[in-house]
Amino acid sequence: MIVVTGAAGFIGSVVAGELNNKGYNDLILVDDFSKKEKERNYIDLKYKSLIDRNIFFDWFKENHKDVYFVIHLGARTDTTEFDWNVFQKLNVDYTETMFSMCAEYQIPLVYASSAATYGNGELGYDDSHDVVERLQPLNPYGRSKNEVDKWILNHVEKRGHASEPPFWAGLKFFNVYGPNEYHKGRMASVIFHSFNQINATGKVKLFRSHRPDFKDGQQLRDFIYVKDIASVICFMIETQQKIFYTIKSHVETYGRTSNSLPSGLYNLGTGKARSFYDLAAATFKAMGKDVDIEFIDIPEDIRDKYQYFTEANMDKLRAAGYDKEFTSLEDGVEDYVKNYLMRR
């Protein structure tokens, strides 16, 4: 069985759907399923069980022998939330417990980190383990993700490889967009909000720049289509399965082996920064409308925590063997708008 946490959410539900497309139907979906507005994200998925996130670890203790991979995507992702206790419980403690249990049961683990860990990008956007201790996230969400990354790296360094899962990857998601994000409210992608604004008013509002080195609408982000996230995670699962069965066919017990996909932190963006203006223009084009953009001030509560530039260094994932092309911004927006947003 494959465990997918956050399965009723945006990225988790798309990943679970892609697993179904590849023939993986033995899924254990974990989330807070009391939120009925998210039901349509998983109602058509094929799975074995739905497990509430609050009782999952008890379930895991009883059923770990049947689990062969864990994809931990569940988290509080609101960058405007400033109650650290929320992030400590849902992001830090939960993920550290998941890592420890996967290590104990020797089950491969992929978990969601974030590009929010990079803060203003003073140290660049390289997924090197050497910079993690020095990163300065701009908000509690980014801090929570970086605290987990630091804890895992320190844990492995102090206790050795025997204290970690047979494979683990912390994926530093950059700006993800795509289907199944309708429930995210303010935290949904700019594409989602742009589509709704265009439908309602015929125009899009973008943040003006409050820095002299960036023109209005020219703030740059690495936008990645959620289907590419699912593709990378499936690549990691399939790579680990090949390694496992290769070993199993030669030795009686599972052991570690050298492979082209080492454990560690991995950036997950496209490697190409694009402007918010480009994104809005692509949305207008996908809707068959002329571009009409109005610039507004960035809200004061997030103004000093706003990233003006992000761009993932993707060399590590490429070196590990992932060779598929990432979806271009224009192609991703067109697919999202025409095949999902316009069909709601």
Buried (B, 14 or more C-beta within 10 A) or exposed (E): BBBBBBBBBBBBBBBBBBBBEEEBEBBBBBBBBEEEEBEEBBEEBEBBEBBEBEEBBEBBEEBBEEBBBBBBBBBBBBBBBEEEEBBBEBBBEBBBEBBBBBBEBBBBBBBBBBBBBBBBBEBEBEBEBEBBEEBEBBBBBBBBBBBBBBBBBEBBEEEEEEBBBBBBBBBBBBBBBBBBBBBBEEBBBBBBBBBBBBEEEEBBBBBBBBEEEBEBBBBBBBBBBBBBBBBBBBBBBEBBEEBBEEBEEEEEEEEEEEBEBEBBBBBBBBBBBBBBBBBBBBBBBBBEBEBEBEBEEBEEEBEEBBBBBBBBBBEBBEEBEBEEEBBBBBBBBBBBBEEBBEEE
